[in-house]
Amino acid sequence: KICYFDGFAGRGEYSDGSAGSPLLALEAMEKVISNTNVREFNYNCYFIENDIDNYNNLQEIIERDKLKFPSVNHIVCEHSDFDTYINKLLDYADEKNLKLVPSFFFIDPFGYTGVNFNTIKRILKQPKTEIFFNFMIRDINRFLNLPEQAKNMNLFFGNDSWKSLTIFTGKERQKALRDLYINNLLDQGIAKYAWPFKICEDNKRAPLYYLIYATNHFKGFSVMKNIMYNQNEHFAYLGPDEHAYQIAKHQPKLFNVEIESLKSFLLSTYNNTSKTYDQIEKETYMSNPCIDKHYRQALLELEKEKNVRIQRVTSKKNGLRGDDLVYFR
């Protein structure tokens, strides 16, 4: 069983005939179900939309096209704002001592209102949840100094620490606001892993928004990071002015995807120690933009250079994964 929540679902179909995010999600899952060997796959979709015109269109299109998605078990359209509906759902779960089934929350607000930080906190406290959040940095930065927006900013960030950033301007403030939100997730123990993917305006370097992914499970983080890296033609995955996040220190990333830099980083981090391959990834995946294939390449090159010795436990011969032990010299 899995659930997909679209927190700001919008329309089912736009005036130009293009599909809204709910239909795209249904189409994607239909493909997944048709290509899996998992038996009794149970997939449930919840589309939440507060605008009545959008909601009516969404219901109409879902009703029109529902036969195209025979494998999807449950499709629910809710006329509600995101915070109200999700907190009502979580209140019910708490009252009945229930837990959500594994759930993915796509949260795509228009602006920055309607997403209470406490709601994000409650979602990620559920044991098998993850969020993909459109952090509208341009709008947040634009309205940050308006006194009448102070309450909304407090709700959005979860505290008033954003006030200390009003003295900054331009790119410096945008990055600081992004870092503040992610650090709030990490420092408060809400998420173990969080990473921003920058989306820029057409023909400009300036970020339009960040897609922030957050989870408490390394597997989810690893999969999402790999997916987004492989979508480089569509997303500004990590520019040279980006920061990465480390659970303990939230250090700026040391390098872009350069194997030699990764090799140096691993040698200095694990000098005269031994770690399994899985431990190395889990401990350092938020300190650089590299993904699994870069780690394997770097460590196998270090083995050839006799800077590390690898004891194969999980893999065979020249492979590298799982519990394979890496001894750093």
N, C-alpha and C positions, 0 to 999 in steps of 0.2 A: 504494500500500500504506500502510495505517495500522494502528496497534495501540492498543488501549485496555486499560489495566491497572487493575483494581479491587483495591487492596492489602489491604483488609479487607472482603471481599465480603459477609459475613453470610449470611443465608438467601435462598433463592430466592423464598419466599413466607412471609408471616407468618400467625399463627393467625386473624387477622381477614380473611384473603384478600388483603391488600394485597401488591403486588409489591415485592421487594427491589431494591436498586440495580442488580444485574446484569441483571434483566429490563427495568428502565427504560432501561438503556443499550442493550440489544439492540433494544427497541422504537423508541428514538430513531434509532438508526443505520439501521434498516429504512426509516424515513420519509425519511432523508437519501438513501439509495441510490435509492429509488424516485422521487426528485425531482431527480436530478442527470443531467447529460449526459456525465459522465466515463465513459469506456469502461474495462472491465476493472477496476472498483473492487474492491479487495481489503481487506477489513476483518476484523481478528482480535481476539478478546477473550480476556483472561486474567483469571480470577476466582480470587483467592487468599484462602483462609479456613483458619484454624488450628483453630478449634473443630470437633470431629468431628461433633457433632449438626448444627450449621449447615452444615457441608460436605456431609453426607449429604443434607440437605434441598435444598441448592443443586443437587447433582447430579441428584437426583430430578426437581426442577422443570424444570431445563434439558432433561433427556431427554424430559420430558412435552411441553414447549412448543417444542422446537427446530424443528419444521416451520413454526412461525409466523415464522421468520426465515430464509427461503430465500436471502436475499442475503448473509448473513453467512458468510464463508468458513470461519472456524475459531473454535470455542468450546472453551476449555480451562478446566477446574476443577482447581485445585491445592490439595491438603491440605498446607499449610505456613504458617509465619509469614512475614510480609512481607519482613523483612530477609534471612532465609536464602534465600528463593526468588530475590529480585531480585539479590542478590550472586552467587548461583550463575549466574544468567543473564548478568550482566555479566562475571564471570570467564571464562565460555565465550567471550563476544564478544572480550574482550581476548586470550585465548589464540589465537583464530582470526583475529585482526586484523579483526574485523567491527564494523559499526556498526548500531545499531537503526534500523529504519525509523521514520518520524515516529510518535511515541508520546505519548499523553496518560495521565498517572498520576493517578488519583483515590485519595487516601490519607486514609482516614477511620477512624482508630483510636478505640477506646473508652478515652479517657484519653490518656496521653502516652508510654507504654512501647511498645516494638516498632517505633519509628521512629528509627533511628540517623541523626544528622545526616550522617555520612560516606556513608550510603546515598543520601540526598538529593543530596549533592555528586556522587556517581558517576552518578546518573541525569541530572543537568543538565549533566554534562560530555559526554554524548552530544550530537551536533550538532543533532538535531531532536526534542527532548523538552520537555515542559512538565508542571508539577505543579499540582494543585489539592488543597490540604492543609487538613484540619480541625484547626486549632490550638485545642485544648481549654483555653482560657485559665482557665476556672473551676477545673478540676481541677489545672492546673499551679500556679496561685496558691494553692490550698488546701493543697497538700502541699510547697510550696517549702522550708519551714523544717525539714522532718523530716530528721534526719541520715541515716537509712537510705535516703533517696531521692537522696542526693547523686550516686551513681554513675549513676542513671537520668537525672538532670538534665544531667550532663556529656555523656552520650551523646546526649541530645535536642538540646541547644544547640550541641554540638560543642566546647565548652570550659567552663571554670568561671566565666566572667564573670557568670553569673546570680547568683553569691553577693553581688555588690555591690548587688543590688537587694532583698535581704532586709530592708533597713532601711526600705523604703517600705511603704505599706499601701494598701488599697482600690483605687480607680480608677487612682491614680498608678502603683501597682505593676503592675497589669494592662497598662496602656499601655506601660510600660517593658519588660515581658517580651515583648510583641508586637513592639515596636521592636527589641529586641535580636535576636530571631530573624531578622527581615527584614534588619537591618543586617549580621548575620553572612553572610547570603546575598549581599548586595550588596558588602560590603567585601572579602570573600574572592574576589570575581570569579566566584562560583558562578552567579549570575544577574545579568543586566543590568537586568531589570525584575521588580519584585515589588510586590504590592498586597494589602492586607487588606480583606475585606468582613465587616462586623460582623453577627452574628446574635444577637439579644437574646432573653431569656426573655419568655414571654407576659406582656403588660401591665406589663413592667418595662423600664427603660432599661439595666439592667446587662447587659453582654455575656455570653452563654452560651459562644460560641466565635467564632473568626474563620475564614473561609475564605481562606486565603492562596494567591494565584496567583503562580507564578514561571516565568519563561521567559528565553531569551536572544534572542528574536525580537520586534521591535517589533510586527509584524503581529498576532501572537498576543495580545500585551498589549492592543493597541487593540481587537481583537475582543471579548476577555473583558470589558474595561472597559465597552464599549458594551452588551454583553449584560446585565451585572449592573446597570448603571444603569437599563436598561429593565425590570428586575424589582423596581423600588422597592417595589411593593405587597407583595412577599414578603420582601425583605431590607432591613436598615438599611444602605443603600449607604454613606453617609458622614455621620455625625452631626457636630455642631459641635465635638465634643471629639476628633475624629479627627486623625491626622497623615498627611501624604503623604510620599513619598520621592523624593529626587533623587539621581541617580547619584553626583554628586560630594559633595554637602553634606547630603543627607538632611534638608532643611529641613522645619519644620512647614508645612502648607499655609496659604496666605494667606487663603483665602476659601471659602465654599460656592459652589454653582453660581449665580453672579451675573454677568451679561454685563458690566456696568460695571466690576466688579472685574477680570474677565479682560482687558478692554481696557486698564485701567491697568497691570496686570501685564505685558502684552506690550509696551506702550510703554516702560515703565521697563527691561525686560529687553533690548530690541533698539534702544534709542535710537541714531539715526543709523547704523544698519547695514541690511543687506539679507539676507534668508534665503528659501529656498524654503519653500513651505507644508509639505512633508514634514519639512524640517529643524526648523521651529518646533515641530511636534508631537513629534518624536522627542526634542528637547532639553528640552521642558517638560511632557510628559505625566505625569511622576511628581511634579510640583510642585504639582498642583492636581487637583480632582475632576472637571474638565470633560472632555467627550468631543468627538468630531469636530464634531458639529452646533453646539456652543457656540463652538468655534474659528472655524468658518466665519461664524457670525453676528457674532461680535466683530470679525473682520477686515474683513468687508464693511461693517459700520457705521463702522469707522475709515476705510475708503476714502471713504465718503460724506461723512464729516466732514473729509476731506482731511488726516488725520493719517498716512495711509500711501498709497503708490501701488502698485498691483498690475499687474505685467506678465504677461499671460496667456501661458503657454507650453504647458501641458497642457490647460487648459480653454478654453472659448469664451465670449466676451462677459462675462457677469456671474458666471461660475462661479469656483470656487476649489478647487484640488487639486494634488497631485503636485509638479511642478517650477515651478508658478507662482511668480514672484518677488514678494516683498513688501518694499518699500522703506519703512523707518520714518523719519519726519522728526525 
